[in-house]
Amino acid sequence: MAEVDEIVKRLQAQKGVEGVIIANSEGIAIRSTLEDQHTVQYVALIQPLLVKAKKMLLEMDPSDDFTYLRVRTEKNEIIITADKEYFMVAIQKPAP
Amino acid sequence: MAEVDEIVKRLQAQKGVEGVIIANSEGIAIRSTLEDQHTVQYVALIQPLLVKAKKMLLEMDPSDDFTYLRVRTEKNEIIITADKEYFMVAIQKPAP
């Protein structure tokens, strides 16, 4: 698990990164650089979006594989990557 | 409406772009460079994802605004932008 901490630390140290969350496929955060309240809220909101994106992709092209999801807003960029067991969320300030 | 056609034409001419769809907020395609069957399928799949992303954002930060959603897969990149009345989907080969 030290490896996970190393990844989170390195990501969090990147310029503009505001928060990093790693959660399991049941939606339980296993690492987060955010306050608990935000962590729980973000995971609860992001997981259904991830599930829907994967489902959409499966119906569009079953032979294709999900890589990542990027939600760009006025203030932030939310990047969501996932494998079978975990998903990772990075929230960052958009590059100028 | 000629302006919309011009935008679609210019987007479709971009290297790697496989398809462009413009649909209204009721999920009716008003322009598409794809076959009807794909257009209807993609709009039906993408619209709920867009609605969910916007809802997620509203709950995360009501003062923030949605800009775009990018779904990256092994084979493609699906970019979804939207304003109040319309949303646009561009499907492209990811840059190498």
Backbone of each chain as ProteinMPNN parsed JSONL, in Angstrom:
{"seq_chain_A": "MAEVDEIVKRLQAQKGVEGVIIANSEGIAIRSTLEDQHTVQYVALIQPLLVKAKKMLLEMDPSDDFTYLRVRTEKNEIIITADKEYFMVAIQKPAP", "coords_chain_A": {"N_chain_A": [[0.818, -1.203, 0.0], [2.156, 1.137, 0.383], [3.021, 1.953, -2.026], [0.754, 3.0, -3.239], [0.352, 5.24, -1.678], [2.581, 6.651, -2.412], [2.088, 7.216, -5.082], [-0.194, 8.829, -4.838], [0.894, 10.931, -3.386], [2.798, 11.946, -5.184], [1.128, 12.728, -7.294], [-0.436, 14.651, -6.032], [1.459, 16.566, -5.626], [1.835, 17.719, -8.042], [1.694, 20.651, -10.069], [-1.111, 22.699, -9.656], [-2.857, 20.679, -8.95], [-5.591, 19.894, -6.971], [-6.763, 17.993, -5.474], [-6.723, 14.478, -4.707], [-8.196, 11.362, -5.074], [-8.573, 7.942, -4.275], [-10.616, 5.232, -4.836], [-12.472, 2.204, -4.108], [-14.245, -0.299, -6.071], [-16.649, -0.484, -4.868], [-17.186, 2.009, -4.088], [-15.902, 3.01, -1.861], [-13.682, 5.142, -0.361], [-10.198, 4.77, -0.413], [-7.917, 6.142, -0.269], [-7.249, 9.619, 0.164], [-6.723, 13.049, -0.489], [-8.289, 14.997, 0.27], [-10.637, 16.648, 2.533], [-12.639, 14.579, 4.701], [-15.431, 14.903, 4.386], [-15.733, 16.079, 1.834], [-14.493, 14.122, 0.337], [-16.19, 11.88, 0.634], [-18.532, 12.916, -0.49], [-17.703, 13.529, -3.138], [-16.915, 11.022, -4.139], [-19.332, 9.675, -4.035], [-20.753, 11.077, -5.926], [-19.226, 10.909, -8.253], [-18.79, 8.196, -8.847], [-21.272, 7.029, -9.927], [-21.327, 8.415, -12.349], [-19.067, 7.485, -13.621], [-19.73, 4.75, -13.836], [-21.876, 4.991, -15.582], [-20.63, 6.041, -17.855], [-18.946, 3.936, -18.562], [-20.855, 2.009, -19.132], [-22.173, 3.176, -21.268], [-20.157, 3.114, -23.128], [-19.789, 0.372, -23.447], [-22.128, -0.303, -24.735], [-21.876, 1.154, -27.044], [-19.528, 0.191, -28.29], [-18.561, -2.849, -27.752], [-16.055, -3.934, -28.0], [-14.276, -2.06, -27.32], [-12.249, -0.247, -24.903], [-12.547, 1.428, -21.79], [-10.712, 4.316, -20.908], [-10.145, 6.944, -19.741], [-12.011, 9.6, -18.083], [-12.873, 12.904, -18.51], [-13.897, 15.762, -16.963], [-14.508, 18.932, -17.696], [-14.735, 22.082, -16.29], [-15.744, 25.522, -15.64], [-14.12, 26.279, -13.489], [-12.568, 24.055, -12.733], [-10.876, 20.912, -13.474], [-11.82, 17.641, -13.715], [-10.49, 14.559, -13.494], [-10.923, 11.236, -14.233], [-9.868, 8.05, -13.772], [-9.853, 4.486, -14.24], [-9.711, 1.061, -13.211], [-10.495, -2.465, -13.088], [-10.917, -2.807, -10.34], [-10.501, -0.458, -8.908], [-10.995, 3.159, -8.774], [-9.658, 6.298, -9.741], [-9.523, 9.69, -8.86], [-8.649, 12.827, -9.938], [-8.497, 16.166, -9.125], [-8.085, 19.204, -10.588], [-6.723, 22.512, -11.226], [-7.547, 23.966, -14.3], [-5.135, 23.986, -16.946], [-3.658, 27.137, -17.793]], "CA_chain_A": [[0.0, 0.0, 0.0], [3.035, 2.31, 0.375], [3.101, 2.363, -3.431], [-0.428, 3.835, -3.48], [0.63, 6.532, -1.025], [3.617, 7.333, -3.217], [1.399, 7.725, -6.285], [-1.067, 9.935, -4.419], [1.768, 12.06, -2.988], [3.397, 12.52, -6.404], [0.072, 13.422, -8.039], [-0.849, 15.844, -5.275], [2.545, 17.563, -5.702], [1.827, 18.347, -9.367], [1.159, 22.022, -10.059], [-2.535, 22.865, -9.979], [-3.683, 19.581, -8.428], [-6.265, 20.333, -5.753], [-7.127, 16.839, -4.663], [-6.606, 13.145, -5.322], [-8.961, 10.343, -4.343], [-8.622, 6.586, -4.827], [-11.74, 4.513, -4.208], [-12.665, 0.872, -4.685], [-15.416, -0.344, -6.965], [-17.888, -0.316, -4.076], [-17.37, 3.419, -3.766], [-15.29, 3.33, -0.573], [-12.389, 5.797, -0.588], [-9.105, 4.137, 0.333], [-6.944, 7.234, -0.047], [-7.759, 10.908, -0.302], [-6.012, 14.209, 0.049], [-9.323, 15.972, 0.604], [-11.342, 16.405, 3.811], [-13.554, 13.423, 4.615], [-16.765, 15.284, 3.889], [-15.632, 16.237, 0.373], [-14.145, 12.809, -0.233], [-17.412, 11.053, 0.591], [-19.461, 13.534, -1.446], [-17.195, 13.407, -4.513], [-16.96, 9.611, -4.558], [-20.755, 9.337, -4.222], [-21.222, 11.731, -7.157], [-18.409, 10.535, -9.415], [-18.905, 6.775, -9.184], [-22.362, 6.756, -10.879], [-20.961, 8.972, -13.669], [-18.101, 6.525, -14.18], [-20.489, 3.546, -14.208], [-22.69, 5.32, -16.771], [-19.714, 6.202, -18.997], [-18.505, 2.592, -18.954], [-22.023, 1.32, -19.71], [-22.368, 3.811, -22.577], [-19.095, 2.627, -24.019], [-20.057, -1.047, -23.706], [-23.196, -0.385, -25.735], [-21.392, 1.748, -28.31], [-18.539, -0.697, -28.924], [-18.144, -3.807, -26.722], [-14.64, -4.321, -28.137], [-13.438, -0.929, -26.922], [-12.014, -0.212, -23.463], [-12.543, 2.745, -21.147], [-9.392, 4.76, -20.44], [-10.417, 7.942, -18.687], [-13.124, 10.533, -18.266], [-12.397, 14.22, -18.078], [-14.993, 16.732, -16.903], [-13.91, 20.276, -17.637], [-15.701, 23.111, -15.888], [-15.112, 26.848, -15.628], [-13.118, 26.412, -12.424], [-11.73, 22.876, -12.483], [-10.878, 19.767, -14.372], [-11.919, 16.415, -12.918], [-10.021, 13.445, -14.334], [-11.303, 9.971, -13.574], [-9.359, 6.839, -14.435], [-10.394, 3.333, -13.511], [-9.524, -0.314, -13.699], [-11.608, -3.309, -12.63], [-11.192, -2.792, -8.894], [-10.387, 0.865, -8.271], [-10.971, 4.324, -9.662], [-8.889, 7.414, -9.18], [-10.039, 11.01, -9.24], [-7.741, 13.965, -9.706], [-9.178, 17.446, -9.36], [-7.011, 20.176, -10.791], [-7.009, 23.768, -11.9], [-7.216, 23.793, -15.716], [-3.94, 24.703, -17.404], [-4.067, 28.433, -18.368]], "C_chain_A": [[0.86, 1.266, 0.0], [3.132, 2.854, -1.043], [1.95, 3.319, -3.768], [-0.188, 5.221, -2.891], [1.617, 7.347, -1.839], [2.981, 7.977, -4.448], [0.565, 8.951, -5.925], [-0.214, 11.164, -4.095], [2.324, 12.754, -4.229], [2.352, 13.301, -7.204], [-0.281, 14.742, -7.36], [0.198, 16.955, -5.411], [2.582, 18.253, -7.058], [1.178, 19.721, -9.294], [-0.323, 22.021, -10.425], [-3.43, 21.772, -9.439], [-4.256, 19.98, -7.076], [-6.615, 19.142, -4.855], [-7.002, 15.544, -5.446], [-7.376, 12.159, -4.448], [-8.769, 9.005, -5.05], [-9.728, 5.851, -4.073], [-11.86, 3.136, -4.841], [-13.987, 0.839, -5.438], [-16.738, -0.326, -6.188], [-18.104, 1.141, -3.668], [-16.859, 3.782, -2.384], [-13.906, 3.926, -0.845], [-11.316, 5.067, 0.227], [-7.952, 5.111, 0.539], [-7.591, 8.519, -0.53], [-6.911, 12.014, 0.305], [-7.011, 15.296, 0.437], [-9.889, 15.684, 1.987], [-12.371, 15.288, 3.605], [-14.882, 13.775, 3.956], [-16.762, 15.412, 2.364], [-15.358, 14.894, -0.297], [-15.404, 11.967, -0.41], [-18.375, 11.598, -0.468], [-19.002, 13.291, -2.883], [-17.281, 11.961, -4.999], [-18.401, 9.215, -4.873], [-21.291, 9.94, -5.526], [-20.496, 11.19, -8.398], [-18.623, 9.073, -9.82], [-20.056, 6.486, -10.159], [-22.052, 7.294, -12.29], [-19.999, 8.013, -14.372], [-18.816, 5.269, -14.666], [-21.263, 3.799, -15.503], [-21.797, 5.446, -18.014], [-19.256, 4.825, -19.503], [-19.626, 1.835, -19.653], [-22.282, 1.851, -21.123], [-21.38, 3.224, -23.574], [-19.348, 1.178, -24.409], [-21.119, -1.191, -24.789], [-22.735, 0.175, -27.085], [-20.479, 0.768, -29.031], [-17.974, -1.659, -27.868], [-16.66, -4.185, -26.819], [-13.704, -3.198, -27.682], [-13.278, -0.922, -25.398], [-11.953, 1.224, -22.955], [-11.125, 3.093, -20.709], [-9.554, 5.836, -19.374], [-11.557, 8.859, -19.114], [-12.617, 11.88, -17.748], [-13.587, 15.181, -18.11], [-14.346, 18.098, -16.727], [-15.025, 21.259, -17.295], [-14.989, 24.468, -15.934], [-13.924, 26.865, -14.662], [-12.11, 25.259, -12.371], [-11.715, 21.906, -13.65], [-10.877, 18.535, -13.482], [-11.556, 15.267, -13.848], [-10.245, 12.141, -13.58], [-10.742, 8.81, -14.39], [-9.815, 5.634, -13.617], [-9.858, 2.03, -14.079], [-10.626, -1.145, -13.061], [-11.959, -3.039, -11.171], [-11.232, -1.409, -8.265], [-10.654, 1.966, -9.286], [-10.263, 5.459, -8.934], [-9.432, 8.723, -9.737], [-8.943, 12.038, -8.95], [-8.515, 15.228, -10.049], [-8.091, 18.5, -9.475], [-7.521, 21.462, -11.403], [-6.666, 23.543, -13.366], [-5.943, 24.554, -16.066], [-4.388, 26.019, -18.043], [-4.022, 28.421, -19.912]], "O_chain_A": [[0.374, 2.345, -0.338], [3.302, 4.056, -1.248], [2.134, 4.307, -4.479], [-0.483, 6.239, -3.518], [1.506, 8.568, -1.941], [3.287, 9.114, -4.807], [0.608, 9.972, -6.61], [-0.55, 12.285, -4.475], [2.324, 13.981, -4.322], [2.631, 14.381, -7.725], [-0.408, 15.787, -7.998], [-0.132, 18.138, -5.323], [3.275, 19.257, -7.222], [0.224, 19.927, -8.544], [-0.723, 21.398, -11.408], [-4.652, 21.916, -9.463], [-3.524, 20.353, -6.159], [-6.743, 19.279, -3.639], [-7.152, 15.512, -6.668], [-7.216, 12.137, -3.228], [-8.797, 8.938, -6.279], [-9.77, 5.848, -2.843], [-11.41, 2.919, -5.966], [-14.744, 1.809, -5.445], [-17.809, -0.172, -6.775], [-19.078, 1.468, -2.991], [-17.324, 4.754, -1.788], [-13.064, 3.292, -1.482], [-11.509, 4.784, 1.409], [-7.115, 4.918, 1.421], [-8.367, 8.528, -1.486], [-6.45, 11.926, 1.443], [-6.625, 16.379, 0.876], [-9.657, 14.614, 2.55], [-12.892, 15.083, 2.508], [-15.385, 13.053, 3.095], [-17.666, 14.92, 1.688], [-15.913, 14.577, -1.349], [-15.645, 11.41, -1.482], [-18.957, 10.838, -1.242], [-19.795, 12.899, -3.739], [-17.675, 11.707, -6.137], [-18.663, 8.511, -5.849], [-22.184, 9.37, -6.153], [-21.098, 11.037, -9.461], [-18.634, 8.754, -11.009], [-19.847, 5.765, -11.134], [-22.461, 6.705, -13.291], [-20.116, 7.769, -15.573], [-18.55, 4.778, -15.763], [-21.306, 2.953, -16.396], [-22.175, 5.004, -19.099], [-19.19, 4.584, -20.708], [-19.399, 1.119, -20.628], [-22.569, 1.089, -22.046], [-21.73, 2.888, -24.705], [-19.148, 0.796, -25.562], [-21.037, -2.071, -25.647], [-23.169, -0.293, -28.138], [-20.628, 0.536, -30.23], [-17.018, -1.321, -27.17], [-16.075, -4.689, -25.859], [-12.485, -3.369, -27.662], [-14.081, -1.524, -24.686], [-11.388, 2.109, -23.598], [-10.413, 2.233, -20.189], [-9.141, 5.648, -18.23], [-11.992, 8.901, -20.265], [-12.012, 11.964, -16.679], [-14.203, 15.386, -19.156], [-13.709, 18.366, -15.709], [-16.091, 21.272, -17.91], [-13.796, 24.551, -16.226], [-12.861, 27.398, -14.98], [-10.949, 25.455, -12.011], [-12.425, 22.056, -14.644], [-10.031, 18.4, -12.598], [-12.223, 15.03, -14.855], [-9.81, 11.978, -12.44], [-11.102, 8.619, -15.552], [-10.125, 5.763, -12.432], [-9.588, 1.918, -15.275], [-11.596, -0.589, -12.544], [-13.131, -3.037, -10.796], [-11.886, -1.191, -7.245], [-10.556, 1.752, -10.494], [-10.271, 5.557, -7.707], [-9.752, 8.837, -10.92], [-8.394, 12.093, -7.849], [-9.109, 15.342, -11.121], [-7.274, 18.667, -8.569], [-8.59, 21.508, -12.012], [-5.609, 22.989, -13.667], [-5.701, 25.641, -15.542], [-5.387, 26.037, -18.761], [-4.334, 29.428, -20.546]]}, "seq_chain_B": "MAEVDEIVKRLQAQKGVEGVIIANSEGIAIRSTLEDQHTVQYVALIQPLLVKAKKMLLEMDPSDDFTYLRVRTEKNEIIITADKEYFMVAIQKPAP", "coords_chain_B": {"N_chain_B": [[-29.19, 28.606, -39.978], [-27.285, 27.719, -41.733], [-24.906, 28.354, -40.688], [-24.522, 26.48, -38.706], [-24.181, 24.208, -40.242], [-21.808, 24.875, -41.439], [-20.045, 24.862, -39.267], [-20.174, 22.169, -38.514], [-19.177, 20.987, -40.83], [-16.558, 22.027, -40.916], [-15.525, 20.952, -38.544], [-15.739, 18.211, -39.055], [-13.889, 18.001, -41.041], [-11.522, 18.088, -39.762], [-8.422, 16.499, -38.977], [-8.615, 13.081, -38.136], [-11.143, 13.17, -37.051], [-14.088, 11.397, -36.671], [-16.772, 11.562, -36.558], [-19.523, 13.869, -36.205], [-22.013, 15.209, -34.193], [-24.901, 17.151, -33.636], [-27.269, 17.881, -31.249], [-30.524, 18.599, -29.86], [-31.78, 19.745, -26.639], [-33.726, 17.963, -26.037], [-32.799, 15.652, -26.971], [-32.908, 15.186, -29.676], [-31.425, 14.707, -32.718], [-30.047, 17.276, -34.692], [-28.197, 17.742, -36.553], [-25.895, 15.618, -38.233], [-23.003, 13.715, -38.988], [-22.897, 11.121, -39.134], [-24.262, 7.797, -39.866], [-27.828, 7.353, -39.703], [-28.696, 5.401, -37.887], [-26.523, 5.064, -36.116], [-26.347, 7.659, -35.193], [-28.771, 8.033, -33.785], [-28.454, 6.09, -31.811], [-26.083, 6.914, -30.489], [-26.767, 9.471, -29.544], [-28.813, 8.811, -27.805], [-27.396, 7.409, -25.9], [-25.408, 9.168, -25.036], [-26.618, 11.528, -24.124], [-27.866, 11.021, -21.503], [-25.521, 10.666, -20.021], [-24.333, 13.148, -20.173], [-26.288, 14.686, -18.868], [-26.073, 13.595, -16.339], [-23.448, 14.294, -15.675], [-23.622, 17.068, -15.578], [-25.426, 17.341, -13.472], [-23.958, 16.234, -11.399], [-21.945, 18.096, -11.208], [-23.372, 20.356, -10.441], [-24.117, 19.647, -7.882], [-21.634, 19.408, -6.688], [-20.447, 21.972, -6.924], [-22.326, 24.589, -7.081], [-21.753, 27.061, -8.126], [-20.13, 26.73, -10.204], [-19.472, 26.118, -13.718], [-20.397, 23.909, -16.336], [-18.203, 22.827, -18.891], [-16.921, 21.044, -20.829], [-17.059, 17.487, -21.642], [-15.022, 14.689, -21.735], [-14.563, 11.594, -23.047], [-12.297, 9.156, -22.987], [-11.194, 6.404, -24.772], [-9.802, 3.156, -25.588], [-9.865, 3.069, -28.373], [-11.064, 5.463, -29.283], [-11.911, 9.002, -28.886], [-14.336, 10.74, -27.237], [-15.88, 13.724, -27.365], [-17.807, 15.989, -25.644], [-19.696, 18.806, -25.764], [-21.726, 21.479, -24.467], [-24.538, 23.706, -24.388], [-27.248, 25.658, -23.053], [-29.352, 24.875, -24.767], [-28.455, 23.087, -26.742], [-26.422, 20.158, -27.51], [-23.171, 19.087, -28.453], [-21.433, 16.535, -30.108], [-18.313, 15.185, -30.663], [-16.55, 12.714, -32.286], [-13.501, 11.235, -32.269], [-10.337, 9.96, -33.518], [-7.903, 9.213, -31.111], [-5.204, 11.494, -30.581], [-1.97, 10.484, -31.713]], "CA_chain_B": [[-28.779, 27.209, -39.841], [-26.114, 27.475, -42.58], [-23.748, 28.51, -39.798], [-24.359, 25.182, -38.027], [-23.605, 23.306, -41.25], [-20.41, 25.289, -41.633], [-19.296, 24.383, -38.09], [-20.097, 20.702, -38.613], [-18.286, 20.67, -41.969], [-15.176, 22.341, -40.524], [-15.11, 19.968, -37.529], [-15.599, 16.897, -39.701], [-12.695, 18.04, -41.921], [-10.309, 18.01, -38.93], [-7.772, 15.174, -39.04], [-8.949, 12.121, -37.078], [-12.549, 13.261, -36.635], [-14.842, 10.304, -37.289], [-18.191, 11.916, -36.633], [-19.965, 15.055, -35.457], [-23.475, 15.233, -34.015], [-25.478, 18.233, -32.833], [-28.628, 17.49, -30.845], [-31.135, 19.588, -28.956], [-31.81, 19.251, -25.252], [-34.652, 16.82, -25.921], [-32.144, 14.452, -27.497], [-33.203, 15.012, -31.104], [-30.274, 15.165, -33.514], [-30.418, 18.237, -35.741], [-27.179, 17.555, -37.603], [-24.995, 14.513, -37.921], [-22.236, 13.227, -40.138], [-22.929, 9.655, -39.021], [-25.51, 7.174, -40.317], [-28.948, 7.603, -38.779], [-28.762, 4.393, -36.82], [-25.493, 5.405, -35.113], [-26.687, 8.964, -34.611], [-29.83, 7.841, -32.788], [-27.897, 5.304, -30.709], [-25.099, 7.699, -29.728], [-27.446, 10.55, -28.81], [-29.562, 8.183, -26.697], [-26.443, 6.98, -24.875], [-24.585, 10.286, -24.553], [-27.4, 12.543, -23.407], [-27.957, 10.765, -20.05], [-24.196, 10.867, -19.403], [-24.183, 14.601, -20.079], [-27.201, 15.15, -17.813], [-25.506, 13.165, -15.049], [-22.229, 15.088, -15.407], [-24.06, 18.416, -15.19], [-26.048, 17.219, -12.145], [-22.834, 16.003, -10.48], [-21.257, 19.38, -11.047], [-24.271, 21.256, -9.7], [-24.04, 19.275, -6.467], [-20.268, 19.656, -6.214], [-20.205, 23.424, -6.803], [-23.375, 25.263, -7.853], [-21.28, 28.312, -8.76], [-19.241, 26.384, -11.314], [-20.219, 25.858, -14.953], [-19.929, 22.811, -17.183], [-17.605, 23.258, -20.155], [-17.037, 19.878, -21.724], [-16.842, 16.142, -21.107], [-14.205, 13.967, -22.705], [-14.447, 10.174, -22.698], [-11.182, 8.587, -23.762], [-11.206, 4.939, -24.758], [-8.651, 2.612, -26.324], [-9.965, 3.355, -29.814], [-11.607, 6.785, -29.651], [-12.112, 10.047, -27.9], [-15.665, 11.325, -27.438], [-15.885, 15.042, -26.717], [-19.193, 16.449, -25.576], [-19.858, 20.174, -25.245], [-23.17, 21.73, -24.377], [-25.05, 24.927, -23.768], [-28.584, 25.395, -22.49], [-30.325, 24.271, -25.691], [-27.939, 22.045, -27.637], [-25.104, 19.602, -27.168], [-22.438, 18.653, -29.638], [-20.568, 15.385, -29.861], [-17.307, 14.913, -31.709], [-15.878, 11.431, -32.042], [-12.245, 11.307, -33.031], [-9.242, 9.058, -33.17], [-7.014, 9.944, -30.203], [-3.919, 11.911, -31.173], [-0.957, 9.443, -31.409]], "C_chain_B": [[-27.567, 26.888, -40.726], [-24.85, 27.532, -41.725], [-23.443, 27.175, -39.1], [-23.701, 24.197, -38.99], [-22.126, 23.593, -41.453], [-19.539, 24.751, -40.503], [-19.094, 22.873, -38.19], [-19.097, 20.312, -39.704], [-16.815, 20.873, -41.576], [-14.658, 21.312, -39.507], [-14.822, 18.627, -38.189], [-14.329, 16.846, -40.539], [-11.403, 17.923, -41.097], [-9.74, 16.596, -38.97], [-8.226, 14.298, -37.863], [-10.394, 12.154, -36.634], [-13.363, 12.236, -37.407], [-16.321, 10.678, -37.425], [-18.499, 13.118, -35.781], [-21.485, 15.01, -35.383], [-23.83, 16.493, -33.234], [-26.916, 17.825, -32.521], [-29.193, 18.55, -29.919], [-31.301, 18.937, -27.574], [-32.855, 18.159, -25.036], [-34.046, 15.536, -26.496], [-32.508, 14.145, -28.927], [-32.01, 15.554, -31.903], [-30.748, 16.153, -34.574], [-29.38, 18.231, -36.86], [-26.351, 16.347, -37.207], [-24.247, 14.105, -39.175], [-22.21, 11.7, -40.108], [-24.215, 9.115, -39.641], [-26.587, 7.337, -39.24], [-28.932, 6.661, -37.589], [-27.75, 4.708, -35.706], [-25.84, 6.713, -34.403], [-27.696, 8.782, -33.481], [-29.273, 7.11, -31.562], [-26.971, 6.16, -29.836], [-25.783, 8.809, -28.918], [-28.174, 9.966, -27.598], [-28.633, 7.761, -25.564], [-25.709, 8.167, -24.234], [-25.385, 11.286, -23.725], [-27.521, 12.246, -21.905], [-26.62, 10.966, -19.328], [-23.956, 12.371, -19.186], [-25.043, 15.159, -18.939], [-26.615, 14.806, -16.44], [-24.261, 13.983, -14.691], [-22.62, 16.49, -14.932], [-24.65, 18.392, -13.785], [-24.957, 17.041, -11.082], [-22.169, 17.337, -10.16], [-22.082, 20.345, -10.203], [-24.194, 20.95, -8.21], [-22.634, 19.54, -5.891], [-20.053, 21.133, -5.956], [-21.205, 24.168, -7.682], [-22.887, 26.525, -8.575], [-20.375, 28.003, -9.966], [-20.081, 26.074, -12.557], [-19.564, 24.742, -15.763], [-19.322, 23.383, -18.461], [-17.617, 22.113, -21.161], [-16.713, 18.592, -20.977], [-16.061, 15.394, -22.183], [-14.093, 12.521, -22.231], [-13.366, 9.584, -23.593], [-11.253, 7.075, -23.619], [-9.978, 4.454, -25.517], [-8.688, 3.103, -27.773], [-10.288, 4.815, -30.14], [-11.533, 7.791, -28.522], [-13.467, 10.676, -28.233], [-15.694, 12.626, -26.653], [-17.298, 15.615, -26.798], [-19.215, 17.861, -24.992], [-21.348, 20.502, -25.265], [-23.44, 23.154, -23.924], [-26.477, 24.623, -23.35], [-29.439, 24.559, -23.455], [-29.802, 23.093, -26.507], [-26.723, 21.364, -27.014], [-24.477, 19.064, -28.448], [-21.484, 17.533, -29.24], [-19.571, 15.291, -31.012], [-16.62, 13.605, -31.322], [-14.624, 11.43, -32.902], [-11.267, 10.239, -32.61], [-8.343, 9.837, -32.216], [-5.719, 10.309, -30.919], [-2.866, 10.867, -30.787], [-0.009, 9.879, -30.294]], "O_chain_B": [[-26.889, 25.887, -40.494], [-23.861, 26.852, -42.0], [-22.286, 26.793, -38.926], [-22.793, 23.453, -38.618], [-21.31, 22.686, -41.616], [-18.44, 24.25, -40.738], [-17.993, 22.364, -37.98], [-18.277, 19.414, -39.516], [-15.955, 20.036, -41.85], [-13.516, 20.86, -39.59], [-13.802, 17.991, -37.922], [-13.752, 15.775, -40.73], [-10.327, 17.69, -41.649], [-10.486, 15.618, -38.995], [-8.215, 14.749, -36.717], [-10.838, 11.26, -35.913], [-13.337, 12.204, -38.637], [-17.025, 10.169, -38.298], [-17.842, 13.371, -34.772], [-22.159, 14.798, -36.391], [-23.139, 16.857, -32.283], [-27.681, 17.47, -33.418], [-28.455, 19.299, -29.28], [-31.006, 17.758, -27.376], [-32.876, 17.508, -23.992], [-34.681, 14.482, -26.509], [-32.436, 12.996, -29.361], [-31.641, 16.721, -31.771], [-31.73, 15.901, -35.272], [-29.658, 18.664, -37.979], [-26.129, 16.079, -36.027], [-24.787, 14.144, -40.281], [-21.578, 11.066, -40.953], [-25.146, 9.873, -39.911], [-26.298, 7.442, -38.048], [-29.128, 7.068, -36.444], [-28.069, 4.631, -34.52], [-25.656, 6.857, -33.194], [-27.516, 9.296, -32.377], [-29.579, 7.465, -30.424], [-27.06, 6.136, -28.609], [-25.43, 9.058, -27.765], [-28.158, 10.544, -26.512], [-29.034, 7.754, -24.4], [-25.429, 8.16, -23.036], [-24.882, 11.826, -22.739], [-27.297, 13.149, -21.098], [-26.589, 11.383, -18.17], [-23.445, 12.791, -18.148], [-24.59, 15.99, -18.152], [-26.655, 15.612, -15.51], [-24.054, 14.322, -13.526], [-22.021, 17.029, -14.002], [-24.412, 19.305, -12.994], [-25.029, 17.628, -10.003], [-21.877, 17.654, -9.007], [-21.547, 21.061, -9.357], [-24.204, 21.856, -7.377], [-22.5, 19.864, -4.71], [-19.541, 21.517, -4.905], [-20.971, 24.36, -8.875], [-23.526, 26.998, -9.515], [-19.917, 28.914, -10.656], [-21.275, 25.799, -12.444], [-18.34, 24.653, -15.855], [-19.868, 24.319, -19.045], [-18.246, 22.205, -22.215], [-16.183, 18.597, -19.866], [-16.386, 15.453, -23.369], [-13.587, 12.258, -21.14], [-13.517, 9.528, -24.813], [-11.356, 6.536, -22.518], [-9.203, 5.261, -26.031], [-7.664, 3.502, -28.327], [-9.836, 5.341, -31.157], [-11.156, 7.486, -27.391], [-13.71, 11.088, -29.367], [-15.551, 12.631, -25.43], [-17.894, 15.709, -27.871], [-18.797, 18.074, -23.854], [-22.126, 19.879, -25.989], [-22.662, 23.735, -23.168], [-26.876, 23.46, -23.297], [-30.158, 23.654, -23.031], [-30.564, 22.217, -26.917], [-26.08, 21.908, -26.117], [-25.163, 18.649, -29.382], [-20.829, 17.575, -28.198], [-19.949, 15.315, -32.183], [-16.174, 13.424, -30.189], [-14.691, 11.604, -34.118], [-11.345, 9.686, -31.512], [-8.042, 11.002, -32.475], [-5.206, 9.552, -31.744], [-2.862, 10.404, -29.646], [0.892, 9.128, -29.921]]}, "name": "protein", "num_of_chains": 2, "seq": "MAEVDEIVKRLQAQKGVEGVIIANSEGIAIRSTLEDQHTVQYVALIQPLLVKAKKMLLEMDPSDDFTYLRVRTEKNEIIITADKEYFMVAIQKPAPMAEVDEIVKRLQAQKGVEGVIIANSEGIAIRSTLEDQHTVQYVALIQPLLVKAKKMLLEMDPSDDFTYLRVRTEKNEIIITADKEYFMVAIQKPAP"}
